[in-house]
């Protein structure tokens, strides 16, 4: 019995000393949680410059003016390559992106057709330069941008009329024509500064009338022409590569 009392007293002493020992231990230091990782948001604002290349198709019609009135000379589609560059500026507000751009392309769009006025002659039409001056409105999903554009267009064209049998040139003229342009495109930023995209543009050009000097042009078949009138539409599909100056992502806003 005496041994049981001694053992019980010892256990009570150990139990009473444990809280005191815990009180003597130093408090654990507070560690602040690390800040959350913020994902960068692609910023489309800034000046950019780039290059483009692709394919173009032009539908052109030539009407000849005679003393008796206008006679259709024929219409034809012609297609070829285009290559050039662009420069512009964009600024972004939330997901909306606004921009202004100037684009210039060398073109090799050419076609030769027999004239309906006189089957003894043919006309060769060629578009060798295209320019666009447009405004853009886009919608951005981070590094992806879908946009529409519209504005003014200009083309440089050359028309040659020649004898089908002798190959002798009967007339040659170069002319610059203005018109309008509408387009749609998609662009993706694969680095903070570099973007790649694809774009489609439709150009409709104003009619251009030219009067021959003197008594006019007499064709091999004996038709006297006093002038000519041109009409033209152009479609372009290009791949674009742009470099944007100062293009760095900004932290996401919540």
C-alpha positions as CSV (number, residue, x, y, z in Angstrom):
1,X,0.0,0.0,0.0
2,X,2.8,2.3,0.8
3,X,4.4,1.7,-2.6
4,X,1.1,2.6,-4.4
5,X,0.9,5.9,-2.5
6,X,4.5,6.8,-3.5
7,X,3.8,6.0,-7.2
8,X,0.6,8.1,-7.2
9,X,2.4,11.0,-5.6
10,X,5.1,10.8,-8.3
11,X,2.7,10.8,-11.2
12,X,0.9,13.9,-9.8
13,X,4.2,15.7,-9.5
14,X,5.0,15.0,-13.2
15,X,1.5,16.2,-14.3
16,X,1.9,19.5,-12.4
17,X,5.3,20.2,-13.8
18,X,4.3,19.7,-17.4
19,X,2.3,22.9,-17.8
20,X,5.1,24.9,-16.2
21,X,7.6,23.5,-18.7
22,X,5.3,24.3,-21.6
23,X,4.9,27.8,-20.4
24,X,8.7,28.2,-20.3
25,X,8.9,27.3,-24.0
26,X,9.4,30.2,-26.5
27,X,6.4,31.1,-28.8
28,X,6.7,30.0,-32.4
29,X,7.6,32.9,-34.7
30,X,4.8,34.2,-37.2
31,X,5.7,33.6,-40.8
32,X,3.9,35.9,-43.4
33,X,2.4,34.0,-46.4
34,X,4.2,34.7,-49.7
35,X,2.3,37.1,-52.1
36,X,0.3,35.4,-54.8
37,X,1.8,35.0,-58.2
38,X,0.4,37.6,-60.6
39,X,0.1,36.6,-64.3
40,X,1.2,39.2,-66.8
41,X,-1.4,40.6,-69.2
42,X,-0.3,41.2,-72.8
43,X,-0.2,44.9,-73.6
44,X,-0.9,45.9,-77.3
45,X,-0.1,49.6,-76.8
46,X,2.9,51.0,-78.8
47,X,4.4,51.7,-82.1
48,X,5.1,48.8,-84.4
49,X,6.8,48.0,-87.7
50,X,6.7,44.9,-89.8
51,X,6.6,43.0,-93.0
52,X,3.9,41.1,-94.9
53,X,3.6,38.9,-97.9
54,X,0.9,36.9,-99.6
55,X,-1.5,36.8,-102.6
56,X,-3.6,39.3,-104.4
57,X,-6.3,39.1,-107.0
58,X,-7.6,42.0,-109.1
59,X,-10.7,42.1,-111.3
60,X,-10.3,44.9,-113.9
61,X,-12.5,46.1,-116.7
62,X,-11.5,48.3,-119.7
63,X,-14.1,50.2,-121.6
64,X,-13.1,52.1,-124.8
65,X,-14.7,55.4,-125.7
66,X,-15.6,55.9,-129.4
67,X,-17.4,58.6,-131.3
68,X,-20.6,56.6,-131.0
69,X,-20.3,56.0,-127.3
70,X,-18.8,53.6,-124.8
71,X,-17.9,50.0,-125.9
72,X,-16.9,47.3,-123.5
73,X,-13.4,46.2,-124.0
74,X,-13.5,43.2,-121.6
75,X,-13.1,42.2,-118.0
76,X,-10.6,39.7,-116.5
77,X,-9.3,38.4,-113.2
78,X,-5.6,38.5,-112.6
79,X,-3.7,37.3,-109.6
80,X,-0.2,37.3,-108.3
81,X,2.1,37.8,-105.3
82,X,2.3,40.8,-103.0
83,X,5.1,41.7,-100.5
84,X,5.7,44.8,-98.4
85,X,5.7,46.3,-95.0
86,X,3.6,48.3,-92.5
87,X,4.0,50.8,-89.7
88,X,1.5,51.8,-87.1
89,X,0.5,52.6,-83.6
90,X,-2.0,50.9,-81.3
91,X,-3.4,51.8,-77.9
92,X,-5.4,49.5,-75.6
93,X,-8.2,50.4,-73.2
94,X,-9.3,47.3,-71.2
95,X,-10.0,44.8,-74.0
96,X,-10.5,47.3,-76.8
97,X,-7.6,48.1,-79.1
98,X,-7.5,51.1,-81.4
99,X,-4.9,51.7,-84.1
100,X,-3.7,53.6,-87.1
101,X,-1.6,52.0,-89.9
102,X,0.1,52.7,-93.2
103,X,0.9,49.7,-95.5
104,X,2.7,49.5,-98.8
105,X,3.2,46.5,-101.0
106,X,4.9,45.7,-104.3
107,X,2.6,43.6,-106.5
108,X,2.9,41.4,-109.5
109,X,-0.7,41.1,-110.6
110,X,-1.0,40.8,-114.4
111,X,-3.3,39.5,-117.0
112,X,-3.6,39.8,-120.9
113,X,-6.9,39.5,-122.7
114,X,-8.2,39.9,-126.3
115,X,-10.3,43.1,-126.6
116,X,-14.0,42.8,-127.3
117,X,-13.7,46.1,-129.4
118,X,-11.4,44.6,-131.9
119,X,-10.2,40.9,-131.8
120,X,-7.0,42.0,-133.6
121,X,-5.8,43.8,-130.4
122,X,-5.2,42.7,-126.8
123,X,-4.8,44.6,-123.6
124,X,-2.4,43.8,-120.8
125,X,-3.3,45.2,-117.3
126,X,-0.8,45.1,-114.4
127,X,-1.0,46.2,-110.8
128,X,2.5,46.8,-109.5
129,X,2.0,48.7,-106.2
130,X,-0.7,48.8,-103.5
131,X,-1.0,51.2,-100.5
132,X,-3.4,51.2,-97.5
133,X,-4.1,54.0,-95.0
134,X,-6.4,52.6,-92.4
135,X,-7.9,52.8,-88.8
136,X,-8.3,49.7,-86.7
137,X,-10.7,48.5,-84.0
138,X,-9.8,45.3,-82.2
139,X,-10.8,43.0,-79.3
140,X,-8.0,41.5,-77.3
141,X,-7.8,38.3,-75.3
142,X,-4.5,38.7,-73.6
143,X,-1.9,37.9,-76.4
144,X,-4.6,37.3,-79.1
145,X,-6.1,40.1,-81.1
146,X,-9.1,40.1,-83.5
147,X,-9.6,43.4,-85.4
148,X,-11.4,45.1,-88.3
149,X,-9.9,47.9,-90.4
150,X,-11.0,50.4,-92.9
151,X,-9.8,53.5,-94.8
152,X,-8.2,54.6,-98.0
153,X,-6.5,52.5,-100.7
154,X,-4.3,53.4,-103.6
155,X,-3.0,51.3,-106.6
156,X,-0.6,51.9,-109.4
157,X,-1.6,50.3,-112.7
158,X,-0.2,50.0,-116.2
159,X,-2.2,49.2,-119.3
160,X,-0.7,48.2,-122.7
161,X,-2.6,47.8,-125.9
162,X,-0.9,45.9,-128.7
163,X,-1.4,44.3,-132.1
164,X,-2.0,40.5,-131.7
165,X,-0.2,39.6,-135.0
166,X,2.8,41.9,-135.0
167,X,3.2,42.5,-131.3
168,X,3.6,46.2,-131.9
169,X,2.4,48.4,-129.0
170,X,-0.5,50.7,-129.9
171,X,-0.9,52.5,-126.6
172,X,0.6,52.5,-123.1
173,X,-0.5,54.3,-120.0
174,X,0.3,54.3,-116.2
175,X,-2.2,55.6,-113.7
176,X,-2.6,55.9,-109.9
177,X,-6.1,55.3,-108.6
178,X,-7.6,55.9,-105.2
179,X,-10.4,54.1,-103.5
180,X,-11.6,52.5,-100.2
181,X,-10.5,49.4,-98.2
182,X,-12.1,47.2,-95.6
183,X,-10.3,44.3,-93.9
184,X,-10.3,41.8,-91.0
185,X,-7.3,40.2,-89.3
186,X,-6.1,38.2,-86.4
187,X,-2.8,38.6,-84.6
188,X,-1.0,36.7,-81.9
189,X,1.9,37.9,-79.6
190,X,4.3,35.0,-79.3
191,X,6.8,37.2,-77.3
192,X,6.4,40.5,-75.5
193,X,7.6,42.3,-78.7
194,X,6.9,40.0,-81.7
195,X,3.5,39.2,-83.2
196,X,2.4,37.2,-86.1
197,X,-1.0,37.3,-87.9
198,X,-3.0,36.9,-91.0
199,X,-5.2,39.5,-92.7
200,X,-7.8,39.8,-95.5
201,X,-8.5,43.1,-97.3
202,X,-10.9,44.1,-100.0
203,X,-10.2,47.2,-102.1
204,X,-12.6,49.0,-104.5
205,X,-11.0,51.6,-106.7
206,X,-12.6,54.6,-108.4
207,X,-13.1,54.6,-112.2
208,X,-10.3,56.2,-114.1
209,X,-11.0,57.8,-117.6
210,X,-8.3,58.8,-120.1
211,X,-8.8,60.6,-123.4
212,X,-6.4,59.9,-126.3
213,X,-4.8,63.0,-127.8
214,X,-5.3,64.1,-131.4
215,X,-7.6,62.1,-133.6
216,X,-7.6,59.1,-131.3
217,X,-6.3,55.6,-131.7
218,X,-7.2,53.5,-134.8
219,X,-7.2,49.8,-134.2
220,X,-6.0,47.2,-136.9
221,X,-9.7,46.5,-137.5
222,X,-10.5,50.1,-138.3
223,X,-12.2,51.1,-135.0
224,X,-11.4,54.6,-133.9
225,X,-10.9,55.0,-130.1
226,X,-11.0,58.4,-128.5
227,X,-10.4,57.2,-124.9
228,X,-10.5,54.4,-122.3
229,X,-12.0,53.9,-118.9
230,X,-10.8,51.5,-116.2
231,X,-12.5,49.9,-113.2
232,X,-10.9,47.7,-110.6
233,X,-11.5,45.7,-107.4
234,X,-8.6,44.0,-105.4
235,X,-8.6,41.2,-102.8
236,X,-5.5,40.5,-100.7
237,X,-4.6,37.8,-98.2
238,X,-1.3,38.4,-96.4
239,X,0.7,36.9,-93.5
240,X,2.2,39.6,-91.2
241,X,5.1,39.8,-88.8
242,X,5.4,42.8,-86.5
243,X,7.9,44.1,-84.0
244,X,6.4,46.3,-81.3
245,X,8.6,48.8,-79.5
246,X,8.5,48.7,-75.7
247,X,6.1,45.8,-75.6
248,X,6.1,44.3,-72.1
249,X,3.4,42.6,-70.2
250,X,1.8,44.4,-67.3
251,X,0.5,42.8,-64.0
252,X,-3.1,41.6,-64.1
253,X,-5.7,44.0,-62.6
254,X,-8.4,42.7,-60.4
